[in-house]
């Protein structure tokens, strides 16, 4: 059976619907249409991933992807930092097991997204854009982010990003959001990560 909330689903011509089953009901988890713009191909769900690590650690993994090198890729998500220490936290990006952006909370702007250094709860949003990959076009990643706390707010754009390695010139099969807290008194969390493609 289809879950009650998802029984009435409109599909367009050429649209591909992806469902998963929990053994009792089927749930719509993705839809794509080559004739329409950005298409959602994966989402992490609403289970938060966190770390207190002071070196790059996995927070959220989106796997079982099959994104050709000819596609644009857009990654979006929410992130937060807890109160605890007056230091920055940062997020990084690993693709197919390769650390493309290594987070470093001790260096302002060194990550796909960062927080402020005030010891307070902060939360924000990030977006990463990856162009089609080709032999001489493997370092063109860009990112934007914005965060806010009770006293500290900030935002940033891609020019501050330091790429640790080339973006893999291969079909993307996994995307990992990593984190670095700089101080174990802080927790950095990530939630609701989505991956979209544009053919």
VEXVEXPA-170567 format. One record per residue (C-alpha): residue number from 1; x, y, z. Coordinates in Angstrom, 3 decimals, always signed. Layout:
<site><nulum>NUM</nulum><px>X</px><py>Y</py><pz>Z</pz></site>
...
***
This chain:
<site><nulum>1</nulum><px>+0.000</px><py>+0.000</py><pz>+0.000</pz></site>
<site><nulum>2</nulum><px>+1.002</px><py>+3.616</py><pz>-0.519</pz></site>
<site><nulum>3</nulum><px>+1.256</px><py>+5.714</py><pz>+2.670</pz></site>
<site><nulum>4</nulum><px>-1.976</px><py>+7.675</py><pz>+3.179</pz></site>
<site><nulum>5</nulum><px>-0.288</px><py>+11.048</py><pz>+2.794</pz></site>
<site><nulum>6</nulum><px>+1.220</px><py>+10.021</py><pz>-0.541</pz></site>
<site><nulum>7</nulum><px>-1.634</px><py>+8.229</py><pz>-2.315</pz></site>
<site><nulum>8</nulum><px>-2.535</px><py>+11.180</py><pz>-4.533</pz></site>
<site><nulum>9</nulum><px>+0.689</px><py>+11.939</py><pz>-6.390</pz></site>
<site><nulum>10</nulum><px>+0.664</px><py>+13.759</py><pz>-9.715</pz></site>
<site><nulum>11</nulum><px>+3.344</px><py>+12.723</py><pz>-12.188</pz></site>
<site><nulum>12</nulum><px>+4.204</px><py>+14.509</py><pz>-15.423</pz></site>
<site><nulum>13</nulum><px>+5.078</px><py>+12.945</py><pz>-18.757</pz></site>
<site><nulum>14</nulum><px>+8.584</px><py>+11.422</py><pz>-18.716</pz></site>
<site><nulum>15</nulum><px>+8.840</px><py>+11.905</py><pz>-14.953</pz></site>
<site><nulum>16</nulum><px>+10.553</px><py>+9.178</py><pz>-12.941</pz></site>
<site><nulum>17</nulum><px>+9.262</px><py>+8.557</py><pz>-9.414</pz></site>
<site><nulum>18</nulum><px>+11.449</px><py>+6.722</py><pz>-6.870</pz></site>
<site><nulum>19</nulum><px>+9.832</px><py>+4.922</py><pz>-3.938</pz></site>
<site><nulum>20</nulum><px>+11.171</px><py>+3.009</py><pz>-0.932</pz></site>
<site><nulum>21</nulum><px>+9.307</px><py>+0.554</py><pz>+1.276</pz></site>
<site><nulum>22</nulum><px>+9.492</px><py>+0.015</py><pz>+5.028</pz></site>
<site><nulum>23</nulum><px>+7.902</px><py>-3.414</py><pz>+4.583</pz></site>
<site><nulum>24</nulum><px>+4.370</px><py>-2.098</py><pz>+5.067</pz></site>
<site><nulum>25</nulum><px>+4.021</px><py>+1.072</py><pz>+3.000</pz></site>
<site><nulum>26</nulum><px>+5.764</px><py>+2.719</py><pz>+0.072</pz></site>
<site><nulum>27</nulum><px>+7.115</px><py>+6.276</py><pz>+0.326</pz></site>
<site><nulum>28</nulum><px>+8.037</px><py>+8.696</py><pz>-2.435</pz></site>
<site><nulum>29</nulum><px>+11.688</px><py>+9.730</py><pz>-1.951</pz></site>
<site><nulum>30</nulum><px>+12.623</px><py>+11.215</py><pz>-5.310</pz></site>
<site><nulum>31</nulum><px>+11.316</px><py>+12.424</py><pz>-8.611</pz></site>
<site><nulum>32</nulum><px>+13.095</px><py>+13.518</py><pz>-11.755</pz></site>
<site><nulum>33</nulum><px>+12.256</px><py>+14.721</py><pz>-15.219</pz></site>
<site><nulum>34</nulum><px>+14.991</px><py>+15.341</py><pz>-17.798</pz></site>
<site><nulum>35</nulum><px>+12.805</px><py>+18.029</py><pz>-19.395</pz></site>
<site><nulum>36</nulum><px>+12.572</px><py>+20.122</py><pz>-16.210</pz></site>
<site><nulum>37</nulum><px>+15.349</px><py>+22.005</py><pz>-14.321</pz></site>
<site><nulum>38</nulum><px>+17.002</px><py>+20.913</py><pz>-11.091</pz></site>
<site><nulum>39</nulum><px>+15.915</px><py>+17.447</py><pz>-9.957</pz></site>
<site><nulum>40</nulum><px>+16.119</px><py>+16.066</py><pz>-6.419</pz></site>
<site><nulum>41</nulum><px>+18.033</px><py>+12.777</py><pz>-6.450</pz></site>
<site><nulum>42</nulum><px>+18.708</px><py>+12.214</py><pz>-2.742</pz></site>
<site><nulum>43</nulum><px>+18.105</px><py>+13.605</py><pz>+0.719</pz></site>
<site><nulum>44</nulum><px>+19.549</px><py>+12.720</py><pz>+4.089</pz></site>
<site><nulum>45</nulum><px>+16.216</px><py>+12.924</py><pz>+5.860</pz></site>
<site><nulum>46</nulum><px>+15.515</px><py>+14.743</py><pz>+9.128</pz></site>
<site><nulum>47</nulum><px>+17.935</px><py>+12.795</py><pz>+11.329</pz></site>
<site><nulum>48</nulum><px>+20.681</px><py>+15.152</py><pz>+12.461</pz></site>
<site><nulum>49</nulum><px>+24.325</px><py>+14.171</py><pz>+12.315</pz></site>
<site><nulum>50</nulum><px>+26.755</px><py>+15.752</py><pz>+14.796</pz></site>
<site><nulum>51</nulum><px>+30.387</px><py>+15.758</py><pz>+15.849</pz></site>
<site><nulum>52</nulum><px>+32.560</px><py>+17.300</py><pz>+18.563</pz></site>
<site><nulum>53</nulum><px>+35.760</px><py>+16.274</py><pz>+16.794</pz></site>
<site><nulum>54</nulum><px>+38.614</px><py>+18.755</py><pz>+16.479</pz></site>
<site><nulum>55</nulum><px>+39.741</px><py>+17.103</py><pz>+13.239</pz></site>
<site><nulum>56</nulum><px>+37.630</px><py>+16.421</py><pz>+10.129</pz></site>
<site><nulum>57</nulum><px>+34.911</px><py>+13.878</py><pz>+10.950</pz></site>
<site><nulum>58</nulum><px>+31.930</px><py>+12.501</py><pz>+9.037</pz></site>
<site><nulum>59</nulum><px>+28.620</px><py>+14.132</py><pz>+9.955</pz></site>
<site><nulum>60</nulum><px>+26.205</px><py>+13.174</py><pz>+7.145</pz></site>
<site><nulum>61</nulum><px>+26.661</px><py>+10.631</py><pz>+4.337</pz></site>
<site><nulum>62</nulum><px>+24.513</px><py>+10.532</py><pz>+1.197</pz></site>
<site><nulum>63</nulum><px>+25.348</px><py>+7.348</py><pz>-0.701</pz></site>
<site><nulum>64</nulum><px>+24.041</px><py>+5.130</py><pz>-3.515</pz></site>
<site><nulum>65</nulum><px>+24.275</px><py>+8.058</py><pz>-5.941</pz></site>
<site><nulum>66</nulum><px>+24.847</px><py>+7.745</py><pz>-9.684</pz></site>
<site><nulum>67</nulum><px>+25.596</px><py>+11.254</py><pz>-10.961</pz></site>
<site><nulum>68</nulum><px>+27.369</px><py>+11.433</py><pz>-14.346</pz></site>
<site><nulum>69</nulum><px>+30.287</px><py>+13.793</py><pz>-14.897</pz></site>
<site><nulum>70</nulum><px>+28.178</px><py>+15.800</py><pz>-17.365</pz></site>
<site><nulum>71</nulum><px>+25.674</px><py>+16.932</py><pz>-14.705</pz></site>
<site><nulum>72</nulum><px>+25.695</px><py>+20.011</py><pz>-12.483</pz></site>
<site><nulum>73</nulum><px>+25.303</px><py>+19.121</py><pz>-8.790</pz></site>
<site><nulum>74</nulum><px>+23.761</px><py>+21.251</py><pz>-6.036</pz></site>
<site><nulum>75</nulum><px>+24.042</px><py>+20.300</py><pz>-2.355</pz></site>
<site><nulum>76</nulum><px>+22.034</px><py>+22.147</py><pz>+0.294</pz></site>
<site><nulum>77</nulum><px>+21.539</px><py>+21.688</py><pz>+4.000</pz></site>
<site><nulum>78</nulum><px>+21.147</px><py>+23.159</py><pz>+7.460</pz></site>
<site><nulum>79</nulum><px>+23.874</px><py>+23.377</py><pz>+10.074</pz></site>
<site><nulum>80</nulum><px>+24.269</px><py>+24.503</py><pz>+13.663</pz></site>
<site><nulum>81</nulum><px>+26.808</px><py>+25.043</py><pz>+16.408</pz></site>
<site><nulum>82</nulum><px>+26.224</px><py>+24.698</py><pz>+20.143</pz></site>
<site><nulum>83</nulum><px>+27.466</px><py>+27.042</py><pz>+22.844</pz></site>
<site><nulum>84</nulum><px>+30.540</px><py>+25.820</py><pz>+24.677</pz></site>
<site><nulum>85</nulum><px>+33.686</px><py>+27.545</py><pz>+23.489</pz></site>
<site><nulum>86</nulum><px>+34.473</px><py>+30.840</py><pz>+21.764</pz></site>
<site><nulum>87</nulum><px>+35.782</px><py>+29.200</py><pz>+18.589</pz></site>
<site><nulum>88</nulum><px>+34.592</px><py>+28.688</py><pz>+15.010</pz></site>
<site><nulum>89</nulum><px>+33.310</px><py>+25.425</py><pz>+13.575</pz></site>
<site><nulum>90</nulum><px>+33.561</px><py>+24.485</py><pz>+9.896</pz></site>
<site><nulum>91</nulum><px>+32.042</px><py>+22.049</py><pz>+7.409</pz></site>
<site><nulum>92</nulum><px>+33.884</px><py>+20.181</py><pz>+4.667</pz></site>
<site><nulum>93</nulum><px>+32.999</px><py>+18.057</py><pz>+1.657</pz></site>
<site><nulum>94</nulum><px>+34.151</px><py>+14.576</py><pz>+0.659</pz></site>
<site><nulum>95</nulum><px>+33.161</px><py>+13.121</py><pz>-2.723</pz></site>
<site><nulum>96</nulum><px>+33.674</px><py>+9.441</py><pz>-3.576</pz></site>
<site><nulum>97</nulum><px>+36.005</px><py>+9.150</py><pz>-0.583</pz></site>
<site><nulum>98</nulum><px>+38.167</px><py>+12.108</py><pz>-1.680</pz></site>
<site><nulum>99</nulum><px>+38.359</px><py>+15.068</py><pz>+0.708</pz></site>
<site><nulum>100</nulum><px>+37.630</px><py>+17.926</py><pz>-1.691</pz></site>
<site><nulum>101</nulum><px>+37.228</px><py>+20.599</py><pz>+1.011</pz></site>
<site><nulum>102</nulum><px>+38.817</px><py>+19.872</py><pz>+4.401</pz></site>
<site><nulum>103</nulum><px>+37.131</px><py>+21.812</py><pz>+7.213</pz></site>
<site><nulum>104</nulum><px>+39.321</px><py>+23.868</py><pz>+9.517</pz></site>
<site><nulum>105</nulum><px>+37.481</px><py>+25.882</py><pz>+12.139</pz></site>
<site><nulum>106</nulum><px>+40.722</px><py>+27.542</py><pz>+13.232</pz></site>
<site><nulum>107</nulum><px>+41.023</px><py>+29.304</py><pz>+9.861</pz></site>
<site><nulum>108</nulum><px>+38.170</px><py>+31.720</py><pz>+9.095</pz></site>
<site><nulum>109</nulum><px>+36.345</px><py>+30.741</py><pz>+5.910</pz></site>
<site><nulum>110</nulum><px>+38.163</px><py>+27.420</py><pz>+5.501</pz></site>
<site><nulum>111</nulum><px>+35.225</px><py>+25.170</py><pz>+4.653</pz></site>
<site><nulum>112</nulum><px>+32.010</px><py>+25.025</py><pz>+2.641</pz></site>
<site><nulum>113</nulum><px>+30.384</px><py>+26.755</py><pz>+5.625</pz></site>
<site><nulum>114</nulum><px>+31.590</px><py>+28.117</py><pz>+8.960</pz></site>
<site><nulum>115</nulum><px>+30.134</px><py>+29.495</py><pz>+12.179</pz></site>
<site><nulum>116</nulum><px>+31.076</px><py>+32.507</py><pz>+14.251</pz></site>
<site><nulum>117</nulum><px>+33.508</px><py>+32.341</py><pz>+17.167</pz></site>
<site><nulum>118</nulum><px>+31.064</px><py>+33.504</py><pz>+19.855</pz></site>
<site><nulum>119</nulum><px>+30.198</px><py>+30.882</py><pz>+22.482</pz></site>
<site><nulum>120</nulum><px>+26.495</px><py>+30.670</py><pz>+21.684</pz></site>
<site><nulum>121</nulum><px>+24.040</px><py>+28.516</py><pz>+19.780</pz></site>
<site><nulum>122</nulum><px>+24.068</px><py>+29.406</py><pz>+16.089</pz></site>
<site><nulum>123</nulum><px>+22.338</px><py>+27.916</py><pz>+13.067</pz></site>
<site><nulum>124</nulum><px>+22.504</px><py>+28.465</py><pz>+9.348</pz></site>
<site><nulum>125</nulum><px>+22.133</px><py>+27.162</py><pz>+5.831</pz></site>
<site><nulum>126</nulum><px>+24.645</px><py>+26.236</py><pz>+3.129</pz></site>
<site><nulum>127</nulum><px>+24.628</px><py>+25.554</py><pz>-0.610</pz></site>
<site><nulum>128</nulum><px>+27.399</px><py>+24.001</py><pz>-2.716</pz></site>
<site><nulum>129</nulum><px>+27.493</px><py>+24.114</py><pz>-6.508</pz></site>
<site><nulum>130</nulum><px>+29.611</px><py>+21.663</py><pz>-8.513</pz></site>
<site><nulum>131</nulum><px>+29.829</px><py>+22.072</py><pz>-12.312</pz></site>
<site><nulum>132</nulum><px>+30.205</px><py>+19.226</py><pz>-14.820</pz></site>
<site><nulum>133</nulum><px>+33.605</px><py>+17.563</py><pz>-14.387</pz></site>
<site><nulum>134</nulum><px>+36.238</px><py>+17.373</py><pz>-17.130</pz></site>
<site><nulum>135</nulum><px>+40.017</px><py>+16.948</py><pz>-17.124</pz></site>
<site><nulum>136</nulum><px>+40.840</px><py>+20.649</py><pz>-16.825</pz></site>
<site><nulum>137</nulum><px>+37.706</px><py>+21.704</py><pz>-14.869</pz></site>
<site><nulum>138</nulum><px>+38.063</px><py>+19.978</py><pz>-11.498</pz></site>
<site><nulum>139</nulum><px>+38.512</px><py>+22.838</py><pz>-9.030</pz></site>
<site><nulum>140</nulum><px>+35.476</px><py>+24.966</py><pz>-9.836</pz></site>
<site><nulum>141</nulum><px>+33.411</px><py>+24.280</py><pz>-6.713</pz></site>
<site><nulum>142</nulum><px>+31.563</px><py>+27.204</py><pz>-5.132</pz></site>
<site><nulum>143</nulum><px>+29.649</px><py>+27.578</py><pz>-1.897</pz></site>
<site><nulum>144</nulum><px>+27.504</px><py>+30.090</py><pz>-0.045</pz></site>
<site><nulum>145</nulum><px>+26.402</px><py>+30.050</py><pz>+3.579</pz></site>
<site><nulum>146</nulum><px>+24.730</px><py>+32.191</py><pz>+6.206</pz></site>
<site><nulum>147</nulum><px>+24.381</px><py>+31.730</py><pz>+9.968</pz></site>
<site><nulum>148</nulum><px>+22.949</px><py>+33.597</py><pz>+12.920</pz></site>
<site><nulum>149</nulum><px>+23.099</px><py>+33.489</py><pz>+16.699</pz></site>
<site><nulum>150</nulum><px>+21.856</px><py>+35.803</py><pz>+19.436</pz></site>
<site><nulum>151</nulum><px>+24.805</px><py>+38.179</py><pz>+18.961</pz></site>
<site><nulum>152</nulum><px>+26.848</px><py>+36.849</py><pz>+16.040</pz></site>
<site><nulum>153</nulum><px>+25.757</px><py>+36.691</py><pz>+12.394</pz></site>
<site><nulum>154</nulum><px>+27.714</px><py>+36.031</py><pz>+9.231</pz></site>
<site><nulum>155</nulum><px>+27.724</px><py>+34.870</py><pz>+5.646</pz></site>
<site><nulum>156</nulum><px>+30.273</px><py>+33.834</py><pz>+3.085</pz></site>
<site><nulum>157</nulum><px>+30.804</px><py>+32.905</py><pz>-0.532</pz></site>
<site><nulum>158</nulum><px>+32.935</px><py>+30.487</py><pz>-2.494</pz></site>
<site><nulum>159</nulum><px>+36.108</px><py>+32.522</py><pz>-3.096</pz></site>
<site><nulum>160</nulum><px>+37.207</px><py>+31.736</py><pz>+0.506</pz></site>
<site><nulum>161</nulum><px>+37.135</px><py>+27.975</py><pz>-0.106</pz></site>
<site><nulum>162</nulum><px>+40.438</px><py>+26.122</py><pz>-0.225</pz></site>
<site><nulum>163</nulum><px>+40.144</px><py>+22.859</py><pz>-2.170</pz></site>
<site><nulum>164</nulum><px>+42.222</px><py>+20.049</py><pz>-0.673</pz></site>
<site><nulum>165</nulum><px>+41.981</px><py>+17.925</py><pz>-3.820</pz></site>
<site><nulum>166</nulum><px>+40.430</px><py>+17.982</py><pz>-7.281</pz></site>
<site><nulum>167</nulum><px>+36.766</px><py>+17.083</py><pz>-7.574</pz></site>
<site><nulum>168</nulum><px>+36.803</px><py>+13.448</py><pz>-8.768</pz></site>
<site><nulum>169</nulum><px>+36.456</px><py>+13.238</py><pz>-12.548</pz></site>
<site><nulum>170</nulum><px>+34.094</px><py>+10.279</py><pz>-12.269</pz></site>
<site><nulum>171</nulum><px>+30.478</px><py>+9.376</py><pz>-11.621</pz></site>
<site><nulum>172</nulum><px>+29.608</px><py>+10.674</py><pz>-8.160</pz></site>
<site><nulum>173</nulum><px>+28.470</px><py>+7.811</py><pz>-5.946</pz></site>
<site><nulum>174</nulum><px>+28.739</px><py>+9.330</py><pz>-2.478</pz></site>
<site><nulum>175</nulum><px>+28.777</px><py>+12.749</py><pz>-0.821</pz></site>
<site><nulum>176</nulum><px>+29.877</px><py>+13.247</py><pz>+2.779</pz></site>
<site><nulum>177</nulum><px>+29.542</px><py>+16.420</py><pz>+4.824</pz></site>
<site><nulum>178</nulum><px>+32.388</px><py>+16.568</py><pz>+7.346</pz></site>
<site><nulum>179</nulum><px>+32.956</px><py>+18.849</py><pz>+10.307</pz></site>
<site><nulum>180</nulum><px>+35.632</px><py>+20.308</py><pz>+12.579</pz></site>
<site><nulum>181</nulum><px>+34.679</px><py>+21.969</py><pz>+15.883</pz></site>
<site><nulum>182</nulum><px>+38.121</px><py>+23.402</py><pz>+16.858</pz></site>
<site><nulum>183</nulum><px>+37.141</px><py>+22.754</py><pz>+20.507</pz></site>
<site><nulum>184</nulum><px>+35.413</px><py>+19.640</py><pz>+21.906</pz></site>
<site><nulum>185</nulum><px>+33.180</px><py>+21.886</py><pz>+24.019</pz></site>
<site><nulum>186</nulum><px>+31.334</px><py>+22.733</py><pz>+20.785</pz></site>
<site><nulum>187</nulum><px>+29.019</px><py>+20.473</py><pz>+18.802</pz></site>
<site><nulum>188</nulum><px>+28.444</px><py>+21.033</py><pz>+15.103</pz></site>
<site><nulum>189</nulum><px>+25.357</px><py>+19.464</py><pz>+13.545</pz></site>
<site><nulum>190</nulum><px>+24.019</px><py>+19.037</py><pz>+10.009</pz></site>
<site><nulum>191</nulum><px>+20.493</px><py>+18.164</py><pz>+8.927</pz></site>
<site><nulum>192</nulum><px>+18.178</px><py>+17.948</py><pz>+5.890</pz></site>
<site><nulum>193</nulum><px>+20.897</px><py>+17.633</py><pz>+3.242</pz></site>
<site><nulum>194</nulum><px>+19.580</px><py>+17.448</py><pz>-0.312</pz></site>
<site><nulum>195</nulum><px>+21.382</px><py>+16.594</py><pz>-3.544</pz></site>
<site><nulum>196</nulum><px>+20.000</px><py>+17.893</py><pz>-6.833</pz></site>
<site><nulum>197</nulum><px>+21.229</px><py>+17.573</py><pz>-10.404</pz></site>
<site><nulum>198</nulum><px>+20.860</px><py>+19.500</py><pz>-13.634</pz></site>
<site><nulum>199</nulum><px>+21.492</px><py>+17.608</py><pz>-16.854</pz></site>
***
